[in-house]
Amino acid sequence: MINLEPEVIKQAQKGDAEAFTQMVEAYQRPVFNLCYRMLGEPEEAEDAAQETFLRAYDNLKRYDDERSFSTWILSIAAHYCIDQLRKRRLTFLSMDSFPNLDIPDANPGPEAAYHHHEEQQRVQILLKSLNAQDRGAVVLYYWYDFSYEEIAASLSLTVSAVKSRLHRARLALAQTWTEQEAMKFAAERKRHESPAL
């Protein structure tokens, strides 16, 4: 995770526009990636990332430098995305055994790019099967390496609630993934057994 110089943050808190720009540039990609994983649509993720930075700007003076800045800014993004998901009444999810959703290599081969895109879509579908707080906990834990304590603070939950949500989400994801794999295998098998016309 990025560690912005404390001096840059202090300058931004004093209203230094250049320091705030450095802050945005440093955290633009992690904030967008978190929003994309939670919301599933690039356009919505861009809007959410912009809203995150607006909220960070408005609340920068209240940032506690005893807390990790990464945790603080990603918590703002996670809360905003959870609010958006609740408004849409959608659900949410993610897991360490699933493919990474980071932006792929700039020059992958056509087959690798296709498979990466397919995996991204499958993971996004899986994420949509979880509720907003479970999805937030999973994304923060597996993609951003937040501790249970950091997730609890970010999502206004107890540590035991975070552990419970992660456990329940892992089981739900594994079951859904297994069912999808079984259906995919059955469809592939049926396709190969069908006589050619």
Order of alpha helices (4+ residues) and beta strands (2+ residues): alpha-alpha-alpha-alpha-alpha-alpha-alpha-alpha
